[in-house]
Amino acid sequence: MQYLKYTPYLYLILGVAFIYDGITKWNDTTATPKISLFIGGLAIFMFFFRRRFAKKLEDRNKKP
């Protein structure tokens, strides 16, 4: 279960990739950059949410 410490960083990487994709598609009239930007923002939010939740869970397990 050691790999669960590193999975929130996958959200961060995917968020940056989707935001980059949305920015590159911004001036293209046939593309849908808003969807990419939304998914990127959601992934960034999930990164911070999962990290905060894991810290709370770790603190709760440390207390006797």
Backbone bond lengths (Angstrom), bond angles and torsions (degrees), N, CA, C in turn:
res aa  C-N    CA-C-N  psi(-1)  N-CA   C-N-CA  omega(-1)  CA-C   N-CA-C  phi
1 M - - - 1.439 - - 1.528 111.48 -
2 Q 1.283 116.72 8.38 1.459 121.32 179.57 1.532 111.38 -66.73
3 Y 1.311 117.08 -26.89 1.466 120.73 -178.05 1.527 112.01 -69.20
4 L 1.322 118.76 -17.03 1.462 121.01 -179.78 1.522 112.25 -68.37
5 K 1.330 117.69 -18.63 1.461 120.22 175.62 1.524 111.37 -69.55
6 Y 1.304 116.92 -27.07 1.467 121.33 -173.48 1.518 113.61 -99.86
7 T 1.321 118.90 -9.88 1.462 119.92 -178.25 1.526 114.03 -67.00
8 P 1.344 120.92 -32.23 1.478 117.13 176.45 1.526 112.83 -61.21
9 Y 1.312 117.70 -27.62 1.456 120.10 178.88 1.526 111.63 -69.27
10 L 1.322 116.59 -22.89 1.462 119.97 173.49 1.527 110.00 -64.88
11 Y 1.336 116.34 -39.36 1.466 120.09 175.65 1.524 110.67 -61.68
12 L 1.312 116.84 -40.72 1.460 120.71 179.95 1.527 111.02 -63.95
13 I 1.309 117.35 -44.05 1.469 121.56 179.59 1.524 110.42 -64.51
14 L 1.333 116.48 -44.66 1.464 119.57 179.01 1.530 111.34 -65.78
15 G 1.320 117.05 -37.18 1.458 120.42 178.15 1.512 111.98 -62.38
16 V 1.313 116.65 -45.02 1.466 120.23 178.82 1.531 110.14 -64.51
17 A 1.322 117.13 -40.04 1.465 120.65 179.92 1.534 111.09 -64.08
18 F 1.324 117.39 -43.10 1.461 120.07 -179.82 1.526 111.61 -69.77
19 I 1.317 117.23 -37.07 1.469 119.33 177.30 1.525 110.22 -66.15
20 Y 1.316 117.44 -40.83 1.470 120.70 176.21 1.526 110.32 -61.73
21 D 1.329 116.65 -41.91 1.459 120.90 178.66 1.526 110.85 -63.04
22 G 1.315 117.10 -41.53 1.466 120.63 178.99 1.511 112.50 -65.49
23 I 1.325 116.75 -38.99 1.470 120.30 179.75 1.525 110.75 -68.22
24 T 1.334 117.29 -39.62 1.464 119.20 -179.84 1.527 111.79 -69.96
25 K 1.326 118.38 -26.42 1.459 121.84 179.62 1.528 113.07 -91.31
26 W 1.314 118.91 -0.13 1.462 122.11 -170.79 1.536 113.43 -58.77
27 N 1.313 119.46 -41.77 1.466 121.72 -176.86 1.520 113.71 -89.95
28 D 1.318 118.02 -3.21 1.459 121.67 178.16 1.534 108.99 -82.62
29 T 1.332 117.04 123.98 1.466 120.26 -175.90 1.523 112.66 -75.42
30 T 1.325 118.42 -22.47 1.460 119.97 -178.51 1.518 112.53 -90.65
31 A 1.298 118.55 -13.29 1.458 122.11 -177.89 1.532 111.05 -88.30
32 T 1.322 115.50 166.28 1.466 121.34 177.77 1.530 109.19 -119.64
33 P 1.320 117.35 83.30 1.467 119.24 -176.90 1.527 113.03 -74.39
34 K 1.313 117.81 -22.48 1.466 119.62 -177.47 1.522 111.82 -65.50
35 I 1.317 116.54 -34.19 1.465 119.92 177.76 1.523 110.02 -66.45
36 S 1.323 117.18 -44.14 1.457 120.76 178.69 1.525 111.36 -63.50
37 L 1.323 116.83 -41.29 1.459 120.33 178.98 1.527 111.26 -66.71
38 F 1.330 117.25 -37.76 1.460 121.11 177.69 1.523 111.21 -65.08
39 I 1.326 116.80 -45.96 1.463 120.24 179.41 1.527 110.44 -65.12
40 G 1.322 116.98 -38.13 1.459 120.72 176.77 1.513 112.03 -63.84
41 G 1.317 116.74 -43.93 1.459 120.59 177.36 1.519 112.04 -64.32
42 L 1.321 116.40 -38.88 1.461 120.94 177.27 1.521 111.19 -65.11
43 A 1.318 117.08 -39.42 1.463 120.42 178.75 1.525 111.48 -66.88
44 I 1.329 117.38 -39.30 1.466 120.85 176.55 1.531 109.73 -64.11
45 F 1.330 116.83 -42.62 1.463 120.76 176.39 1.527 110.85 -59.90
46 M 1.326 117.18 -44.06 1.463 121.13 179.98 1.524 111.59 -63.09
47 F 1.334 117.13 -34.52 1.459 120.32 177.19 1.518 110.44 -59.49
48 F 1.335 116.70 -51.58 1.464 119.93 -178.63 1.531 111.75 -68.45
49 F 1.323 117.36 -36.78 1.458 120.87 179.23 1.521 111.20 -65.17
50 R 1.327 117.09 -47.77 1.468 120.24 -179.29 1.514 111.58 -65.34
51 R 1.332 117.55 -37.68 1.460 120.59 179.48 1.527 110.68 -66.60
52 R 1.321 116.46 -42.15 1.469 120.20 178.83 1.527 110.97 -66.69
53 F 1.321 117.25 -42.07 1.455 121.51 179.84 1.526 111.08 -64.83
54 A 1.326 117.92 -40.59 1.462 121.64 178.79 1.526 110.42 -65.23
55 K 1.325 116.80 -37.90 1.465 120.09 178.56 1.523 110.61 -66.34
56 K 1.334 117.61 -41.81 1.459 120.66 176.83 1.524 111.21 -61.77
57 L 1.313 116.43 -42.98 1.453 120.94 -179.84 1.526 111.04 -65.31
58 E 1.310 116.62 -39.62 1.464 121.14 177.89 1.525 111.40 -65.71
59 D 1.326 116.93 -42.36 1.467 120.36 178.21 1.519 111.83 -64.90
60 R 1.320 115.98 -36.77 1.469 120.06 179.53 1.518 110.63 -68.50
61 N 1.310 117.97 -35.32 1.455 120.89 -179.66 1.523 112.30 -75.36
62 K 1.322 118.30 -23.57 1.455 121.03 -179.76 1.524 112.63 -76.56
63 K 1.332 117.10 -30.10 1.461 120.25 -177.78 1.526 110.00 -72.64
64 P 1.331 117.16 140.41 1.477 119.65 -179.43 1.493 113.84 -73.59
